[in-house]
């Protein structure tokens, strides 16, 4: 017996209302929102660990130079 497809839409943040994503037969990701809008949302709401670590290393270097 084949499984039934459930077409229930997931809950999304109010700023991303209307966002739908799918993968076509070529493996490309298709969205209903512009990728720049999605990136702006992520920049605003998600902490980037790599950037934070880079900034912390730069601060540590500056402190070592000024302390010597």
PyMOL commands that place a pseudoatom at each C-alpha (Angstrom):
pseudoatom trace, name=CA, resn=UNK, resi=1, chain=A, elem=C, hetatm=0, pos=[0.000, 0.000, 0.000]
pseudoatom trace, name=CA, resn=UNK, resi=2, chain=A, elem=C, hetatm=0, pos=[1.343, 3.443, -0.926]
pseudoatom trace, name=CA, resn=UNK, resi=3, chain=A, elem=C, hetatm=0, pos=[1.616, 6.166, 1.668]
pseudoatom trace, name=CA, resn=UNK, resi=4, chain=A, elem=C, hetatm=0, pos=[-0.751, 9.094, 1.352]
pseudoatom trace, name=CA, resn=UNK, resi=5, chain=A, elem=C, hetatm=0, pos=[0.782, 12.492, 0.750]
pseudoatom trace, name=CA, resn=UNK, resi=6, chain=A, elem=C, hetatm=0, pos=[-0.109, 15.026, 3.406]
pseudoatom trace, name=CA, resn=UNK, resi=7, chain=A, elem=C, hetatm=0, pos=[-0.435, 18.523, 1.984]
pseudoatom trace, name=CA, resn=UNK, resi=8, chain=A, elem=C, hetatm=0, pos=[-0.570, 20.321, 5.321]
pseudoatom trace, name=CA, resn=UNK, resi=9, chain=A, elem=C, hetatm=0, pos=[1.427, 23.557, 5.200]
pseudoatom trace, name=CA, resn=UNK, resi=10, chain=A, elem=C, hetatm=0, pos=[3.979, 24.119, 7.985]
pseudoatom trace, name=CA, resn=UNK, resi=11, chain=A, elem=C, hetatm=0, pos=[3.776, 27.095, 10.337]
pseudoatom trace, name=CA, resn=UNK, resi=12, chain=A, elem=C, hetatm=0, pos=[6.108, 29.965, 9.402]
pseudoatom trace, name=CA, resn=UNK, resi=13, chain=A, elem=C, hetatm=0, pos=[7.082, 33.282, 10.974]
pseudoatom trace, name=CA, resn=UNK, resi=14, chain=A, elem=C, hetatm=0, pos=[4.694, 36.124, 10.122]
pseudoatom trace, name=CA, resn=UNK, resi=15, chain=A, elem=C, hetatm=0, pos=[7.456, 37.903, 8.144]
pseudoatom trace, name=CA, resn=UNK, resi=16, chain=A, elem=C, hetatm=0, pos=[7.768, 34.808, 5.928]
pseudoatom trace, name=CA, resn=UNK, resi=17, chain=A, elem=C, hetatm=0, pos=[4.046, 34.347, 5.379]
pseudoatom trace, name=CA, resn=UNK, resi=18, chain=A, elem=C, hetatm=0, pos=[3.421, 32.752, 1.998]
pseudoatom trace, name=CA, resn=UNK, resi=19, chain=A, elem=C, hetatm=0, pos=[6.778, 30.981, 1.894]
pseudoatom trace, name=CA, resn=UNK, resi=20, chain=A, elem=C, hetatm=0, pos=[6.660, 27.667, 0.114]
pseudoatom trace, name=CA, resn=UNK, resi=21, chain=A, elem=C, hetatm=0, pos=[9.683, 25.615, -0.893]
pseudoatom trace, name=CA, resn=UNK, resi=22, chain=A, elem=C, hetatm=0, pos=[9.991, 22.662, -3.205]
pseudoatom trace, name=CA, resn=UNK, resi=23, chain=A, elem=C, hetatm=0, pos=[12.681, 20.736, -5.045]
pseudoatom trace, name=CA, resn=UNK, resi=24, chain=A, elem=C, hetatm=0, pos=[12.185, 20.211, -8.755]
pseudoatom trace, name=CA, resn=UNK, resi=25, chain=A, elem=C, hetatm=0, pos=[13.227, 17.167, -10.785]
pseudoatom trace, name=CA, resn=UNK, resi=26, chain=A, elem=C, hetatm=0, pos=[16.698, 18.690, -11.374]
pseudoatom trace, name=CA, resn=UNK, resi=27, chain=A, elem=C, hetatm=0, pos=[17.332, 19.094, -7.642]
pseudoatom trace, name=CA, resn=UNK, resi=28, chain=A, elem=C, hetatm=0, pos=[16.909, 22.889, -7.702]
pseudoatom trace, name=CA, resn=UNK, resi=29, chain=A, elem=C, hetatm=0, pos=[15.226, 24.546, -4.734]
pseudoatom trace, name=CA, resn=UNK, resi=30, chain=A, elem=C, hetatm=0, pos=[12.202, 26.617, -5.731]
pseudoatom trace, name=CA, resn=UNK, resi=31, chain=A, elem=C, hetatm=0, pos=[10.699, 29.199, -3.359]
pseudoatom trace, name=CA, resn=UNK, resi=32, chain=A, elem=C, hetatm=0, pos=[7.797, 31.600, -3.508]
pseudoatom trace, name=CA, resn=UNK, resi=33, chain=A, elem=C, hetatm=0, pos=[9.850, 34.373, -1.833]
pseudoatom trace, name=CA, resn=UNK, resi=34, chain=A, elem=C, hetatm=0, pos=[12.897, 36.152, -3.192]
pseudoatom trace, name=CA, resn=UNK, resi=35, chain=A, elem=C, hetatm=0, pos=[16.148, 34.705, -1.813]
pseudoatom trace, name=CA, resn=UNK, resi=36, chain=A, elem=C, hetatm=0, pos=[17.315, 38.202, -0.767]
pseudoatom trace, name=CA, resn=UNK, resi=37, chain=A, elem=C, hetatm=0, pos=[14.230, 38.538, 1.456]
pseudoatom trace, name=CA, resn=UNK, resi=38, chain=A, elem=C, hetatm=0, pos=[14.931, 35.164, 3.041]
pseudoatom trace, name=CA, resn=UNK, resi=39, chain=A, elem=C, hetatm=0, pos=[18.593, 36.084, 3.642]
pseudoatom trace, name=CA, resn=UNK, resi=40, chain=A, elem=C, hetatm=0, pos=[17.620, 39.429, 5.193]
pseudoatom trace, name=CA, resn=UNK, resi=41, chain=A, elem=C, hetatm=0, pos=[15.232, 37.609, 7.555]
pseudoatom trace, name=CA, resn=UNK, resi=42, chain=A, elem=C, hetatm=0, pos=[17.930, 35.104, 8.535]
pseudoatom trace, name=CA, resn=UNK, resi=43, chain=A, elem=C, hetatm=0, pos=[20.499, 37.866, 9.103]
pseudoatom trace, name=CA, resn=UNK, resi=44, chain=A, elem=C, hetatm=0, pos=[18.084, 39.625, 11.425]
pseudoatom trace, name=CA, resn=UNK, resi=45, chain=A, elem=C, hetatm=0, pos=[16.880, 36.590, 13.410]
pseudoatom trace, name=CA, resn=UNK, resi=46, chain=A, elem=C, hetatm=0, pos=[19.693, 34.005, 13.381]
pseudoatom trace, name=CA, resn=UNK, resi=47, chain=A, elem=C, hetatm=0, pos=[23.067, 34.304, 15.108]
pseudoatom trace, name=CA, resn=UNK, resi=48, chain=A, elem=C, hetatm=0, pos=[25.959, 33.299, 12.823]
pseudoatom trace, name=CA, resn=UNK, resi=49, chain=A, elem=C, hetatm=0, pos=[28.487, 31.358, 14.934]
pseudoatom trace, name=CA, resn=UNK, resi=50, chain=A, elem=C, hetatm=0, pos=[31.281, 31.634, 12.357]
pseudoatom trace, name=CA, resn=UNK, resi=51, chain=A, elem=C, hetatm=0, pos=[31.043, 35.418, 12.205]
pseudoatom trace, name=CA, resn=UNK, resi=52, chain=A, elem=C, hetatm=0, pos=[30.871, 35.705, 15.988]
pseudoatom trace, name=CA, resn=UNK, resi=53, chain=A, elem=C, hetatm=0, pos=[33.970, 33.506, 16.412]
pseudoatom trace, name=CA, resn=UNK, resi=54, chain=A, elem=C, hetatm=0, pos=[35.868, 35.525, 13.797]
pseudoatom trace, name=CA, resn=UNK, resi=55, chain=A, elem=C, hetatm=0, pos=[35.033, 38.800, 15.565]
pseudoatom trace, name=CA, resn=UNK, resi=56, chain=A, elem=C, hetatm=0, pos=[36.105, 37.332, 18.924]
pseudoatom trace, name=CA, resn=UNK, resi=57, chain=A, elem=C, hetatm=0, pos=[39.468, 36.242, 17.465]
pseudoatom trace, name=CA, resn=UNK, resi=58, chain=A, elem=C, hetatm=0, pos=[40.045, 39.708, 15.997]
pseudoatom trace, name=CA, resn=UNK, resi=59, chain=A, elem=C, hetatm=0, pos=[39.245, 41.330, 19.356]
pseudoatom trace, name=CA, resn=UNK, resi=60, chain=A, elem=C, hetatm=0, pos=[41.662, 38.975, 21.124]
pseudoatom trace, name=CA, resn=UNK, resi=61, chain=A, elem=C, hetatm=0, pos=[44.428, 39.867, 18.638]
pseudoatom trace, name=CA, resn=UNK, resi=62, chain=A, elem=C, hetatm=0, pos=[43.835, 43.584, 19.161]
pseudoatom trace, name=CA, resn=UNK, resi=63, chain=A, elem=C, hetatm=0, pos=[43.959, 43.157, 22.945]
pseudoatom trace, name=CA, resn=UNK, resi=64, chain=A, elem=C, hetatm=0, pos=[47.256, 41.240, 22.718]
pseudoatom trace, name=CA, resn=UNK, resi=65, chain=A, elem=C, hetatm=0, pos=[48.799, 43.968, 20.519]
pseudoatom trace, name=CA, resn=UNK, resi=66, chain=A, elem=C, hetatm=0, pos=[47.644, 46.803, 22.750]
pseudoatom trace, name=CA, resn=UNK, resi=67, chain=A, elem=C, hetatm=0, pos=[48.614, 44.938, 25.949]
pseudoatom trace, name=CA, resn=UNK, resi=68, chain=A, elem=C, hetatm=0, pos=[52.199, 44.205, 24.840]
for i in range(1, 68): cmd.bond("trace and resi %d" % i, "trace and resi %d" % (i + 1))
show_as sticks, trace
zoom trace
